[in-house]
């Protein structure tokens, strides 16, 4: 079977879709790692950062970075 011009862009988009899906899965795995017990235990110290407990600051920063990473992956084209 020969591919027509109308089929070629769809195949290109599927490749782009697969790359984005792989990047989102990688971000999910990073999130699982960042919010797992051993990493959280590193930040569970009796100290503050800018008046906020270090653990809370870490959770907020890691969550924000994951959201920004997901937005970057979803909104940018390859």
C-alpha positions in Angstrom: 0.0 0.0 0.0 1.3 3.4 -0.8 0.9 6.3 1.7 -0.9 9.4 0.5 -0.1 12.9 1.6 -3.1 13.0 3.9 -1.8 10.1 5.9 1.8 11.4 6.4 1.0 14.3 8.8 -1.1 11.9 10.9 1.9 9.6 11.2 4.0 12.5 12.2 1.6 13.5 14.9 1.4 10.0 16.3 5.2 10.0 16.7 4.9 13.4 18.4 2.1 12.0 20.6 4.2 9.0 21.6 7.2 11.2 22.5 4.9 13.4 24.7 3.4 10.3 26.3 6.9 9.0 27.1 7.9 12.3 28.6 4.8 12.5 30.7 5.4 9.0 32.0 8.9 10.0 32.9 7.6 13.0 34.8 5.2 10.7 36.6 8.0 8.4 37.6 10.0 11.5 38.8 7.0 12.6 40.8 6.8 9.1 42.4 10.5 9.3 43.3 10.3 12.9 44.6 7.4 12.1 46.9 8.6 8.7 48.1 9.6 8.2 51.8 13.4 8.2 51.6 13.5 11.5 49.7 10.9 13.1 52.0 12.8 12.0 55.0 15.8 14.0 53.9 13.7 17.2 54.2 12.0 16.4 57.4 14.3 18.5 59.6 13.4 21.0 62.3 14.4 24.0 60.2 12.7 26.7 58.2 13.2 28.2 54.8 11.8 31.7 54.5 9.7 31.0 57.6 8.2 27.8 56.2 9.2 24.3 57.4 11.7 22.8 55.0 9.5 19.8 54.3 6.6 22.0 53.3 8.8 24.2 51.1 10.2 21.0 49.4 6.8 19.6 48.7 5.6 22.9 47.3 8.7 23.4 45.1 8.7 19.8 43.8 5.0 19.9 43.0 5.4 23.3 41.2 8.3 21.9 39.2 6.3 18.8 38.2 3.4 21.0 37.1 5.7 23.3 35.1 7.3 20.3 33.5 4.0 18.8 32.5 2.8 22.1 31.1 6.1 22.4 29.1 5.7 18.9 27.7 2.1 19.4 26.7 2.3 22.9 25.3 5.5 22.7 23.3 5.8 21.1 19.9 8.8 19.0 18.8 
